[in-house]
Amino acid sequence: MGKRKITRRKAIAAASAGALGTIVNWSFTPFTTGSKEQDKLAILGGPKVREGRWPSWPVWDEAAEKNITDMLRTGRWWRGSGEHVAEFETKYAELMGVKRCLATASGTTALITSLKALGVDAGDEVIVSPFTFIASYNVIFMNKSLPVFADTDPETFLIDPSKIESRVTERTTAIIPVHIYGLPVDMDSVNAVARKHNLKVIEDACQAWLAEYKGEKVGSLGDAGCFSFQNSKNLPAGEGGAIISNNESFMDKCHSTHNCGRPFGSVPRTSSYPIAGTNFRMQQIQALILLSQMNRIQKDADIRLANARYLDEQLSKIPGIIPYKLANGATRSAYHLYPFRYLKEEFNDTPKERFIRALGAEGIPCSSGYGPQNKDGLIEEQLNSKGYKRLFPESRLKQWREENILPGNDRLCSEAVIFSQSILLGSRSDMEDIVKAITKIYQNRDSLKA
Ligand SMILES: Cc1ncc(COP(=O)(O)O)c(C=O)c1O
């Protein structure tokens, strides 16, 4: 099969099926071994494109083992008796280009602490990206506030900044834009709405270490930036999290909040527990793992970026495969996952799940992105609870349900396919295998449909 030429009209129709205006230049190198049996799809019994393994995750530096053993022997395992958590905070703040960092037990607890320290209260509303890990919703519910979804732009995989302002009500106090998969949100646009309506901005950067917006680190652009260091993350420690900011008094409040409400810095010493708090402290062992993982984070990020750029270029040549588009102002993604959209109409209407299985059979592991969680069980469970019925008038909850319609997000949920970050740590020839396998599936699409 030679180069495939399509008309501009057809390209727009295929890429957008209505809403999206991507112009696609599809012309790919065909996959062929010259033998019909060899070219047969692996899911149908043919040979796999790739037999080899992929880089595993997490990986550790043996030098970290001695530091951890030494710390264990001291018995000083919690942050109150050791220096490692504070050392990590200093180094992470430096890496992010901000004044302060507070280490927490997880990304979830970093978000909860930020909401509390910024004064987001029960009965408030918080505008949030719908296409995200469920923790971004859960923390708002845990705070007894109402998550209000602004629709997703399927091209960028991110909150559509033009959809935020219409969601603001007199109860709105904050916005949580999520830099999902490490893709930076257009923060100037989000901050402009926040300024106009006097809202706080908490960046959910739990997947976006070292991602950049206009050359600045994501997480440093709102009132607070929250990170996760859970095991699958590009900076892993089993569990762990952090809050970053340049606002000293806010960070003092976060510190107090995560340490049972004890006084810290500018939080007044009027009593033993001047504010309400809880225990969200990071442990010494987490900090030691993170300090060793920080030795590799920049190098790994550069490898992922180079491989992602290759995939961007090659995958966009295959009909029906549309890699993410960087949002306005985004200068670097962190690639916690590498996302693209699969347009089934270009694959003989083969369902996405079948495509994912076919790619897996060729030796390329991939998965679906997030589902339409804005309609998931937790929503009605919360809205029907006695607490929410007390906090919000029935008319507001009715209106909320009527407005919980997100066509951009629904569309993205049906089209998104992702590769994990560890796959992007492979070699150029590994990336070529990905391109070969998808090309092979495309060429054999007529035999693919089950
Ligand atoms: C976007 C997003 N927000 C929040 C979290 C919560 O972080 P953690 O799992 O460390 O609590 C995660 C973790 O996967 C995440 O991906």
The ligand as an SDF file (V2000), in Angstrom:
LIG
                    3D

 16 16  0  0  0  0  0  0  0  0999 V2000
   -4.5340   13.4550   38.6540 C   0  0  0  0  0  0  0  0  0  0  0  0
   -4.3490   12.8630   40.0180 C   0  0  0  0  0  0  0  0  0  0  0  0
   -4.8070   13.5410   41.0840 N   0  0  0  0  0  0  0  0  0  0  0  0
   -4.6410   13.0520   42.3260 C   0  0  0  0  0  0  0  0  0  0  0  0
   -4.0140   11.8540   42.5570 C   0  0  0  0  0  0  0  0  0  0  0  0
   -3.9050   11.3340   43.9540 C   0  0  0  0  0  0  0  0  0  0  0  0
   -2.6090   11.0190   44.3150 O   0  0  0  0  0  0  0  0  0  0  0  0
   -2.2990    9.8230   45.3510 P   0  0  0  0  0  0  0  0  0  0  0  0
   -2.6160    8.5450   44.6790 O   0  0  0  0  0  0  0  0  0  0  0  0
   -0.8340    9.9900   45.6350 O   0  0  0  0  0  0  0  0  0  0  0  0
   -3.1350   10.0680   46.5460 O   0  0  0  0  0  0  0  0  0  0  0  0
   -3.5160   11.1240   41.4930 C   0  0  0  0  0  0  0  0  0  0  0  0
   -2.8500    9.8280   41.6880 C   0  0  0  0  0  0  0  0  0  0  0  0
   -2.8550    8.9530   40.8700 O   0  0  0  0  0  0  0  0  0  0  0  0
   -3.6960   11.6370   40.1810 C   0  0  0  0  0  0  0  0  0  0  0  0
   -3.2480   10.9760   39.1190 O   0  0  0  0  0  0  0  0  0  0  0  0
  1  2  1  0
  2  3  1  0
  2 15  2  0
  3  4  2  0
  4  5  1  0
  5  6  1  0
  5 12  2  0
  6  7  1  0
  7  8  1  0
  8  9  2  0
  8 10  1  0
  8 11  1  0
 12 13  1  0
 12 15  1  0
 13 14  2  0
 15 16  1  0
M  END
$$$$
